[in-house]
Amino acid sequence: MCARAFEAGWAGASFKTVCSLDIHEASPRFSAIKGDNGSIIGFKNIEQLSDHSVAENMEIFRRLKENYPTKFILASIMGQDEAEWEELTGLCEANGADAVELNFSCPNMADGGLGSDIGQVPELVERFTAAARRGAKIPVLAKLTPNVASMKPAAEAAKRAGADGITAINTIKSITKVNLHTYVSAPAVHGMSAVGGYSGNAVKPIALRFIAELAQNPALAGMHLSAAGGVENWSDALEFILLGAGSVQIATAVMQYGYRIIDDLKAGLNLYLAEKGFGSVREVMGLGLDSVSETTNILERDTVILPRFDREKCIGCGRCVISCVDGGHQAITPGPDRKPVFHGRKCVGCHLCLLVCPQMAIRPSGKRIMKKNG
């Protein structure tokens, strides 16, 4: 699989987590939340780690590095104690890995102090990162869990222990699709299910939030940020780069569409850079950070931006009317032709109407009105 990805044009591979545990996977182990058109919005897995032995995985690393010396091998590992974290890191380096990613975040490996149980405890992150750092000279990245209120404590702990970077995010703990007849959530395995990891485009906003949080933390200055979570196309990837990511990882989209998506990712990003006059990806890294605040108290609140309605595009479906009357501020009513009649004095500029319009017939007008005092 890695060889085919490299042939397709991918820069590298983040390998399935290597461990010494005896892995036996359940069947089925995937489920999904789908949109109206049948496309996958969110994806759940209850999969664990690599079911190959450590020796088998090291052989794969050696063969890949021999056949593709310019490609980047990011070896994900999970140890059970300090000695094993150190040992696995050393083995990966000796067998051709270019960097090691410490899996402190897998939600499906929480028993016995593994996976996301580690990522939620900064002291454990620091201890095991230090152990891995002792095991090798190649870069070490800590992959942290999103199942926390803030990633800062764990990330700072990883840096103190010698980590060169942070990967964020891993999948989010979830339950999907409870069957209304059997009462079992998906995926159902002989009448039982389990909390699993949620991924796909639905988690991108959460991943973006964590990447921005890490990039804006002065205590993490100089660390490489590798972004993961919901990337399906070049613009998704670019959003992470604009918030400070130095590399982007993709899994769920590949599972849906295959390795061929790298063509769109590279072509789209190259075209964007050329059109904007940038010479390299590095020039756009972090350009979106200055506009991001962790709180809303800095936002200007004295003006309202009104919507503008394109009556030529409008098909009179009534979506904007329903949303504004039942979920907004009653600023839109239907006209004789079923097309919207706008009542500007009632509008608060929330722009709900823009979001629900299927024809994109509503846009910001650019017209600002001052709010009245009181």
C-alpha positions in Angstrom: 0.0 0.0 0.0 2.8 2.4 0.9 4.6 1.6 -2.3 1.5 2.3 -4.4 1.0 5.6 -2.5 4.6 6.7 -3.3 4.2 5.8 -6.9 1.0 7.9 -7.0 2.9 10.9 -5.9 2.5 11.1 -2.1 5.4 12.6 -0.2 5.3 10.0 2.5 3.3 7.7 4.7 2.3 7.7 8.3 2.5 4.0 9.0 -0.1 2.0 10.9 0.9 2.1 14.6 3.6 -0.5 15.4 3.3 -2.3 18.7 4.1 -5.6 20.4 0.5 -6.2 21.4 -1.4 -9.2 20.0 -4.0 -7.5 17.8 -7.2 -9.2 16.6 -9.7 -6.9 14.9 -13.5 -7.0 15.1 -15.7 -7.4 12.0 -17.4 -5.2 10.9 -15.3 -2.3 12.3 -16.5 0.8 10.3 -19.6 2.9 10.2 -20.5 6.2 8.7 -22.8 9.2 8.8 -24.0 10.2 5.3 -25.3 13.3 3.7 -28.5 13.7 1.6 -26.5 12.7 -1.5 -25.1 9.6 0.0 -21.6 10.9 0.5 -19.8 10.2 3.8 -19.8 13.2 6.2 -18.3 11.4 9.3 -16.6 8.1 9.6 -16.3 5.9 12.7 -13.9 3.1 13.3 -13.3 0.6 16.1 -10.0 -0.5 14.6 -6.9 -0.9 16.7 -3.2 -1.1 15.7 -1.1 -2.9 13.2 -1.7 -6.6 13.3 1.7 -7.3 11.8 4.6 -8.2 14.2 7.3 -5.6 15.0 9.7 -7.7 13.0 7.4 -7.8 10.0 6.9 -4.0 10.1 10.6 -3.4 10.4 11.1 -5.5 7.2 8.6 -3.3 5.4 10.4 -0.2 6.5 13.7 -1.5 5.2 12.2 -2.4 1.8 10.4 0.9 1.4 13.5 2.9 2.2 15.6 0.8 -0.1 13.1 1.2 -3.0 11.9 4.8 -2.3 14.9 6.6 -0.6 13.4 10.1 -1.1 10.0 9.3 0.4 9.3 10.1 4.0 8.4 7.2 6.4 6.7 8.4 9.6 6.6 5.4 11.9 3.7 5.5 14.4 4.5 3.5 17.5 2.8 2.6 20.8 4.7 1.1 23.8 3.4 -0.4 27.0 6.1 1.1 29.3 9.1 3.4 29.1 11.5 0.6 28.0 9.2 -0.4 25.1 8.7 3.2 23.9 12.5 3.6 23.8 13.1 0.3 22.1 10.5 0.8 19.4 11.9 4.2 18.5 15.4 2.8 18.1 14.2 -0.1 16.0 12.3 2.3 13.7 15.3 4.5 13.2 17.6 1.5 12.6 15.3 0.2 9.9 14.8 3.3 7.8 12.1 5.5 9.4 12.7 9.2 8.9 10.7 10.2 12.0 8.7 8.6 14.8 5.1 9.5 15.8 4.1 8.6 19.3 0.5 7.5 19.4 -0.8 9.0 22.6 -4.3 9.4 21.2 -5.9 6.2 19.8 -9.4 6.1 21.3 -9.7 2.4 20.6 -6.6 1.5 22.8 -7.6 3.1 26.1 -7.4 -0.1 28.3 -4.4 -0.5 30.5 -3.1 3.0 30.2 -2.7 3.1 26.4 -3.7 5.4 23.6 -5.9 8.4 24.5 -5.5 7.6 28.2 -1.9 8.7 27.9 -2.7 11.9 25.8 -5.1 13.1 28.5 -2.4 13.1 31.2 0.5 15.5 30.5 2.8 13.7 33.0 2.5 10.5 31.0 3.1 12.3 27.7 6.3 13.8 29.1 7.5 10.5 30.6 7.0 8.4 27.4 8.2 11.1 25.1 11.4 11.3 27.0 11.8 7.6 26.8 11.3 7.7 23.0 13.7 10.6 22.7 16.4 8.5 24.4 15.8 5.7 21.8 16.7 7.6 18.6 18.1 10.7 17.0 15.5 11.1 14.3 12.7 13.6 14.9 10.0 12.6 17.4 6.4 13.8 17.1 3.7 13.4 19.7 0.3 12.6 18.3 -2.2 14.0 20.8 -5.8 13.3 21.5 -8.7 15.8 20.8 -10.7 14.3 23.7 -9.5 17.1 26.0 -10.6 20.6 26.7 -7.2 22.0 25.7 -4.2 20.4 24.0 -1.8 22.9 25.4 -0.7 21.0 28.6 0.1 17.8 26.8 1.8 19.6 23.9 4.0 21.6 26.3 4.8 18.4 28.2 5.9 16.7 24.9 8.2 19.7 24.1 9.8 19.6 27.6 10.6 15.9 27.0 12.3 16.6 23.7 9.6 16.2 21.1 10.3 18.0 17.8 6.7 18.3 16.8 3.0 17.6 17.5 0.5 15.8 15.3 -3.2 16.8 15.8 -5.7 15.5 15.8 -6.5 11.8 16.1 -10.1 10.6 16.0 -12.8 11.7 18.4 -14.6 9.4 20.7 -18.1 8.7 19.3 -21.2 6.6 19.1 -23.0 6.5 15.7 -26.3 5.2 14.4 -28.3 3.4 17.0 -30.4 0.8 15.3 -34.1 1.4 16.1 -35.0 -2.2 16.0 -32.0 -4.0 17.6 -31.0 -1.0 19.8 -27.3 -1.6 19.0 -25.1 1.2 17.8 -22.9 0.9 14.7 -20.8 -1.0 13.8 -22.6 -3.9 15.5 -20.4 -6.9 16.3 -22.6 -9.9 17.3 -25.1 -7.7 19.0 -22.5 -5.4 20.7 -20.8 -2.2 19.9 -18.3 0.2 21.4 -17.3 3.8 21.6 -14.9 4.4 18.6 -13.0 7.1 16.8 -14.8 9.6 14.6 -13.1 11.1 11.5 -13.8 12.5 8.1 -14.7 16.0 6.9 -17.1 16.4 9.9 -14.1 16.7 12.3 -12.2 19.3 10.3 -13.5 22.3 12.3 -12.3 20.7 15.5 -8.9 19.8 14.1 -8.5 23.4 12.8 -9.2 24.7 16.2 -6.6 22.6 17.9 -3.9 23.4 15.2 -4.6 27.1 15.7 -4.4 26.6 19.5 -1.0 25.0 19.2 0.4 27.4 16.6 -0.6 30.4 18.7 1.1 29.0 21.9 4.4 30.8 22.4 5.6 27.9 24.5 5.5 25.7 21.4 7.5 28.1 19.2 9.7 26.2 16.7 7.8 22.9 16.9 6.6 21.3 13.7 2.8 20.9 13.5 1.5 18.0 11.5 -2.2 18.4 10.9 -4.8 15.6 10.5 -8.5 15.5 10.6 -11.0 15.8 7.8 -8.9 16.8 4.8 -10.5 15.8 1.5 -9.1 18.3 -1.0 -6.4 20.9 -1.6 -8.4 23.7 0.0 -9.0 21.7 3.2 -5.2 21.1 3.4 -4.5 24.8 2.7 -6.7 25.8 5.6 -4.5 23.9 8.0 -1.4 25.4 6.5 -2.8 28.9 6.9 -3.2 28.1 10.6 0.4 27.0 11.1 0.6 23.4 10.0 3.9 22.4 8.4 2.6 19.1 7.0 -0.8 17.5 6.5 -1.9 13.9 6.9 -4.9 12.3 5.2 -6.5 8.9 5.9 -10.3 8.8 5.7 -10.4 10.5 2.3 -8.0 8.0 0.9 -10.2 5.2 2.3 -13.1 6.7 0.3 -11.5 7.8 -2.9 -8.1 6.2 -3.1 -4.6 7.5 -3.6 -5.6 9.4 -6.8 -6.7 12.4 -4.7 -3.1 13.4 -4.5 -3.4 14.8 -8.0 -6.0 17.3 -7.0 -4.2 18.1 -3.8 -1.0 19.0 -5.5 -2.5 20.6 -8.6 -5.0 22.7 -6.6 -2.4 23.9 -4.1 0.1 24.8 -6.9 -2.5 26.7 -8.8 -3.5 28.7 -5.7 0.1 29.6 -4.9 0.8 30.7 -8.5 -2.4 32.8 -8.7 -1.6 34.5 -5.4 2.1 35.0 -6.3 3.6 32.9 -3.6 6.8 31.1 -4.2 6.4 28.2 -1.8 4.0 26.7 0.7 6.2 28.1 3.5 5.2 31.6 2.5 1.5 30.9 3.4 2.1 29.1 6.7 0.3 30.8 9.5 -1.2 33.7 7.5 -4.6 33.0 9.1 -3.5 33.0 12.7 -3.8 36.7 13.4 -7.5 36.8 12.8 -8.2 33.9 15.2 -9.2 34.5 18.8 -10.1 32.0 21.5 -12.9 34.3 22.7 -15.6 36.3 21.0 -15.1 39.4 23.2 -12.7 41.1 20.7 -15.3 41.1 17.8 -16.8 44.4 16.5 -20.5 44.5 17.4 -21.7 47.9 16.4 -22.7 47.3 12.8 -25.0 44.9 10.9 -24.1 43.5 7.4 -27.3 43.0 5.5 -27.9 40.2 3.0 -28.5 40.9 -0.7 -30.9 38.7 -2.7 -30.4 37.8 -6.3 -33.9 37.4 -7.6 -32.7 35.9 -10.9 -31.1 33.0 -9.2 -33.9 32.6 -6.6 -36.2 29.6 -7.3 -38.7 30.6 -4.6 -38.1 27.4 -2.5 -38.8 29.3 0.7 -35.8 27.9 2.7 -34.7 31.4 3.7 -38.2 32.3 4.8 -38.6 29.2 6.9 -35.2 29.6 8.5 -35.6 33.3 9.3 -39.1 33.0 10.6 -38.7 29.8 12.7 -35.0 30.0 13.6 -34.0 33.6 13.1 -35.5 37.1 13.5 -38.5 37.2 11.2 -36.9 39.6 8.7 -37.9 37.6 5.6 -41.5 36.8 4.4 -42.7 35.2 1.2 -43.9 37.4 -1.7 -46.7 36.7 -4.2 -44.2 34.9 -6.4 -42.9 32.9 -3.4 -39.7 34.8 -3.6 -38.4 36.5 -0.4 -39.4 39.9 0.7 -36.7 41.4 3.0 -37.5 43.6 6.0 -34.2 45.3 6.8 -35.3 46.9 10.0 -35.7 43.5 11.6 -32.5 42.0 10.2 -29.7 41.4 12.7 -27.1 40.3 10.1 -26.8 36.7 11.3 -26.6 35.4 7.7 -28.5 32.2 8.4 -30.4 32.8 5.1 -27.1 32.7 3.2 -26.2 29.3 4.6 -29.5 27.6 3.9 -30.0 28.9 0.3 -29.5 26.0 -2.1 -29.0 28.3 -5.1 -26.5 30.6 -3.5 -28.8 33.4 -4.4 -28.1 35.3 -1.2 -24.8 37.1 -0.5 -23.5 39.7 1.9 -24.4 43.1 0.5 -21.4 44.9 1.9 -23.8 47.4 3.3 -23.3 48.1 6.9 -25.9 49.8 9.2 -25.1 51.1 12.6 -27.0 49.5 15.5 -29.2 51.8 17.6 -28.1 52.3 21.2 -30.3 50.4 23.5 
